[in-house]
Structures are given as structure tokens and as C-alpha cells.
Amino acid sequence: MKAKKPNEIREEVRKQMAAKYKQEVEDWRKTANEYRSKWAKVCNEMRDLRDENAELKEKLEAQKEWIERLMEFVNMPDDKRSAAVKEYVVNRRITQEFRDLFGPYFDTLNRLNILSW
């Protein structure tokens, strides 16, 4: 067996350490990229959940308001309730007639406004 010179030993150890270091750096890069992609995914999910939460809160508030109105309507005396129903039907009919009459014009104006952007 031939004895190795100190320079050969040093070079061999340097190569081993360089290979080990290079592998460690690659492993850390891979881990960092995995965590970065997981973080991005979680951020997207969190944003979607925030949007969904805001939408659900808005719907809840609308339903609470509707329930309050309904309770007011139910708790009205019969004569006032009957008058309120008649008023609602008349207003609804007027609103629908207005929409039928002017709806096409408003649709056209909205389209023109959208196209001008």
C-alpha cells in the first residue's frame, strides 16, 4: 500500500467536504422551495377564506335585516298589515312597470359606459 502525501490527503478531504457541503446546500434549497410553495398555497387559501367569510357575514346581515322586517310585519296589527301589503303590491307593480319601460335604455347606457372604460 502506497502512503499518500499530505497534499493528496488534503485534496481528498477537500473534495469530500465540498461534495457534502454541496449536497447540504441542495437539500436546504429544496426544503426552502417546498416551504415557500406551501406558504403561498396557505396564503391563497387564507385569502379565499377571508373573502368567503366576508361574503357570509354580508349574507348573514342581510338575513338578520330580513328577519327583523318580517317580524315587524308579523307583529303589525291586521289593518296596518293589510295596508302594508296593498302598498307593497302597488309599489312593486310601479317598479316593475318602470323597469319594463326604461330597462332597455339603462342596459344600453350601462353597456356604453362599460365600453368606454
Helices and strands as residue ranges (DSSP letters): H 6-74, H 78-116
